[in-house]
């Protein structure tokens, strides 16, 4: 189970402001019971300025980011920046182009998923987010169990070490009375 205190930060990076607003509203409505905070950015540069501060677990990134602002970084460049800053950040690459080479390129650069902007885009994004939420929860649980097992191992090792020390320095403490 995900803790209530730990919010999942989601960044939407798309130069289409109307699409970003609609997507943000749709995510917040669809996942109302999830502890999420959604941020929107029109450029990758704006996203990266906020990246270190908010440390998003998920980024929904438009492939063609530089269509409205010609010298803005494109989606692949932003994806590379994101993965360089935090390789654990999950990125869903969005594009209006249904070309396999764009999908392959996105995955090669570290995208977790690839969604084509069509009439079912929000449903596909929801499905992808749901799967990524499950992955994040599984990683949190695995980390928690790792700490528990490590703690138990250390506790057992200290117990055994204590018995050995007692055996060496006060063996009479270990002898049971008849």
C-alpha positions in Angstrom: 0.0 0.0 0.0 1.2 3.5 -0.8 1.4 5.8 2.2 -0.9 8.8 2.3 2.0 11.3 3.1 4.1 10.5 0.1 2.7 12.2 -3.0 3.5 11.0 -6.5 4.6 14.0 -8.5 3.6 13.8 -12.2 4.9 16.3 -14.8 3.1 16.9 -18.0 5.4 18.5 -20.6 3.6 19.5 -23.8 3.6 22.8 -25.8 -0.1 22.4 -26.5 -1.6 24.3 -23.5 -5.2 23.2 -24.0 -4.1 19.5 -24.2 -2.0 19.9 -21.1 -4.9 21.4 -19.1 -7.3 18.7 -20.3 -4.8 15.9 -19.5 -4.1 17.4 -16.0 -7.8 17.6 -15.2 -8.4 14.1 -16.5 -5.6 12.6 -14.5 -6.7 14.4 -11.3 -10.2 13.2 -11.8 -9.4 9.6 -12.7 -6.9 9.1 -9.8 -8.7 11.2 -7.2 -7.9 8.6 -4.5 -4.2 8.5 -5.3 -1.9 10.8 -3.6 -0.8 12.7 -6.7 0.3 16.2 -7.6 0.2 17.1 -11.3 2.4 19.9 -12.8 2.2 21.2 -16.4 5.0 22.8 -18.4 5.1 24.1 -22.0 8.8 23.4 -22.5 11.4 20.9 -21.4 13.5 23.7 -20.1 10.7 24.8 -17.7 10.2 21.2 -16.6 13.9 20.7 -15.8 14.0 23.9 -13.7 11.4 22.4 -11.4 12.7 18.8 -11.7 15.2 18.8 -8.9 12.9 20.6 -6.5 9.9 18.3 -7.0 11.6 15.0 -8.1 8.7 13.6 -10.2 8.2 9.9 -10.3 6.3 10.2 -13.6 6.7 12.4 -16.6 4.3 12.6 -19.5 6.4 14.1 -22.3 5.5 15.3 -25.8 7.9 14.1 -28.5 7.4 17.3 -30.6 8.0 19.9 -27.9 9.6 22.4 -30.2 6.6 22.9 -32.5 5.5 26.2 -30.9 8.9 27.4 -29.7 11.4 26.6 -32.5 14.6 26.6 -30.3 13.1 24.6 -27.4 14.5 21.2 -26.8 12.6 18.3 -28.3 11.1 15.4 -26.4 14.1 13.1 -26.9 16.6 15.7 -25.6 14.3 16.3 -22.5 14.0 12.5 -22.0 17.8 12.3 -22.0 18.0 15.1 -19.4 15.4 13.4 -17.2 17.2 10.1 -17.3 20.5 11.7 -16.6 19.1 13.5 -13.5 17.1 10.4 -12.2 17.1 7.1 -14.1 14.2 5.9 -11.9 11.8 8.5 -13.3 9.2 6.8 -15.5 8.5 8.7 -18.7 5.5 8.2 -21.0 6.3 9.6 -24.4 3.4 11.2 -26.3 3.3 11.9 -30.0 0.8 12.7 -32.7 2.9 10.6 -35.1 2.2 6.9 -35.2 5.6 5.8 -36.5 7.4 2.8 -35.1 10.8 4.5 -35.4 9.7 7.2 -32.9 8.5 4.5 -30.5 11.8 2.6 -30.8 13.9 5.7 -30.4 11.8 6.7 -27.3 12.3 3.3 -25.7 16.0 3.3 -26.5 16.4 6.6 -24.7 14.6 5.2 -21.6 10.9 5.9 -22.0 8.6 3.6 -20.0 5.7 3.8 -22.4 4.7 5.3 -25.7 1.2 6.7 -26.4 0.0 8.1 -29.7 -2.3 11.1 -29.5 -5.6 9.8 -30.8 -9.3 9.8 -29.7 -8.4 7.1 -27.0 -5.2 8.9 -25.8 -6.6 9.6 -22.3 -7.7 6.0 -21.8 -4.2 4.8 -22.9 -2.5 7.3 -20.6 -4.7 6.2 -17.7 -3.8 2.6 -18.3 -0.1 3.4 -18.5 -0.3 5.5 -15.3 -2.1 2.7 -13.5 0.6 0.2 -14.5 3.3 2.6 -13.5 1.6 3.3 -10.1 1.7 -0.5 -9.5 5.4 -0.6 -10.4 6.2 2.3 -8.0 4.2 0.6 -5.2 6.0 -2.7 -5.8 9.4 -1.0 -5.7 8.4 0.7 -2.4 7.3 -2.6 -0.9 10.4 -4.4 -2.1 12.6 -1.7 -0.6 10.6 -2.0 2.7 11.1 -5.8 2.8 14.7 -5.4 2.0 15.1 -3.1 5.1 13.2 -5.6 7.2 15.3 -8.5 6.1 18.5 -6.5 6.6 17.4 -5.5 10.0 16.5 -9.1 11.0 19.9 -10.3 9.6 21.8 -7.7 11.6 19.7 -8.5 14.7 20.5 -12.2 14.4 24.2 -11.5 13.8 24.3 -9.3 17.0 22.5 -12.0 19.0 25.0 -14.7 17.8 27.9 -12.3 18.5 26.5 -11.7 22.0 26.3 -15.4 22.7 29.9 -15.8 21.6 31.2 -13.0 23.7 29.3 -14.4 26.8 30.7 -17.8 26.0 34.3 -16.4 26.0 34.1 -14.0 28.9 31.3 -15.4 31.2 30.7 -19.0 30.2 28.9 -19.6 33.5 26.0 -17.5 32.3 25.3 -20.0 29.6 25.3 -23.1 31.8 21.8 -24.1 32.8 21.3 -25.0 36.5 20.5 -28.7 37.2 
